[in-house]
Amino acid sequence: MNIQTPVRLGPAEEKLIAQLEGAGADALADQLRARGLPTRRVEAYHYTDLKMLLRDVPDLPEPGEAAAAPALRVPGSYRLLVADGEVQEVGTAPAGVIVSEQDGPVLSERDDPIVGVNRALAVSTLKVRLESSVDPVVHIDRRATGVAGHVVGSVLIDVADGASATVLESCSGTEEAHLTNFATKVNLGKGARLTHIVVDLSGETVTRFHTLEYEFAAESHLHGLVLNSGSQLSRTQIFGTVNGEGAHADLNGLNLVNGGQHCDITMDLTHAVPNTTSKEKFKVVAREKAKAVFQGKILVAQDAQKTDAKMMMQGLMLGATAEILSKPELEIYADDVVCGHGSTCGDLDHDAMFYLMSRGVPQKLAESMLIRAFVQELLDPIEDAELNEALSGVVEDWLAQEGQNLSA
Amino acid sequence: MTTPMLEIRDLHVRIEEENKAILKGVNLTIPHGEVHAVMGRNGSGKSTLSYALAGREGYEITDGDVLLDGESIVDMEPDERAAAGLFLAFQYPIEIPGVATMTFLKAAMNAQRKAREQEELSTPDFRKAVREAAGKLSIDTDMLKRALNVGFSGGEKKRAEVLQMALLQPKMCILDETDSGLDIDALQIVSEGVNGLRSPQRSMLVITHYQRLLNHIVPDRVHVFSDGRVVESGDKDLALELESKGYAAFDGVPA
């Protein structure tokens, strides 16, 4: 029996429905009208109640405003500028990189409103095909420009068989209350190797949704890192299917949150075939009244024997008002696998603080040394020196927001 | 009368977590340039004394005062005490993963210089100072590239403590059971390192429960510690007497 109680729609839902109808996505609009945005009763949104948190949806952006200097600059990189979801600058692509645009959604269809809106409203898709071993970092610079807008964008990264590359996506924009909904679809060819970094440096009033979808062919290898330090409200969704034997997924995340930020990383990874491995490491540093959410689910299909998956979440809670919510899940249908997960949360180590201070290191500096030490593990594997330095800079900037002494 | 380097006056300390009074009126005066030893059985409050002097949280001073070169330090944070010239060599140095030893040494040296309104050390000067001090303690510079105290052997940890002492140039050093976990060779190296730092401008408080260390670091005065206070003081021969008669002869508590 199914009793339908009518859903009261708020202004954010009304605007979204109008935008969806404007784009001809009537089915999705009807569904949203019937269900509303997901509330805490929907398990996947239990800690990020969109109906409550999403108060408004700005208009779709007017095209054509030029963006200012990049929020993150990596010397020697090949930079592609995507402003308000539209490709603005492509420059001269280095050897092995083919840039094009295509129509149609990149994300697979799934019952998720963030994915649905992206599929319906993305203007066009930037396609980056990596043909061989690409030397420079490919930097996809995603921007929200001008006045507050509902910016929807999608990117397809196609790594050819045997190719290797490093792709950085940075998300930033003007200091307006934008709503961004980005999608990145990554196809890893046979034996392909990709380092994929996504950095959020959006303004402090931005609401940001970003869905990452990975497909792994045999023997492919991914090192992924999501680094969030921007936005008021953000949800990064990571969907992955390891569907090639011998493939390895290394998925990492770092949420640096303060003030009243709400930052959610939700991962759903499926090991679909035998002999695949994955390693997930997610870290949070939360201050003030910030809230960080990590939901990580690994599903091992019945055929996926010899899967080796290890997931870890570590949180550093600085102060009594910060909140870290962690929900690791394993769902295993195969019987010959090695899977594990762990989750820890805590304060800075008091013994270490005393030791550093007893050597004359002031409290603030000692704290930032220990925070750096905590996050360093996620930056160490980034081999490109300039990129590594740029990401360290993001961490340093975040530490500096706290007015800390960074002279070490 | 000249100001002593360290003056502990009727010090009472309570450990907050256990809600227990540990130090019950410690009086101890160490003049400039002297090395004093505090000996006592396990549980007599020796380590509490060292932590209370260094300002560890949870060690509440309920009464009394501690003067470093004439200035009270009891209201200072641990880093301010360090900048004022106090140094505690830990019995169990803390392992800090992710913080390279060199990074730490530089941060500590520069923080103290800053607090004393001195200029920061240049990187070449810093490296030279570390190389020289490490050489004297037979410390392999590869060890200094590793994370602080992580994976160091017992002997390496203690040598690293003395290295920090040599680099930070404190005026008052407290060595808490520096001999524990050391084999004879390491004890020799560490003691030589400590002896090399003895000077008329620097005083030391050596905390130990074995006389052995005091053959290497010969003290000017020896104090016997029992149940949170000093029960007997004498010259270096007191340590030998203690070793032959046992603590019971001094504190009346059966062994």
Interface residues (C-beta under 8 A of the other chain):
Chain A: D349 H350 D351 A352 F354 Y355 L356 M357 S358 R359 G360 V361 P362 Q363 L365 A366 M369 L370 R372 A373 F374 Q376 E377 S407 A408
Chain B: A54 G55 R56 E57 E77 P78 D79 R81 A82 A83 F87 L88 F90 P93 I94 I96 P97 G98 V99 T103 F104 K106 A107 A108 N110 A111 Q112 K114 A115 E120 A147 Q164 L168
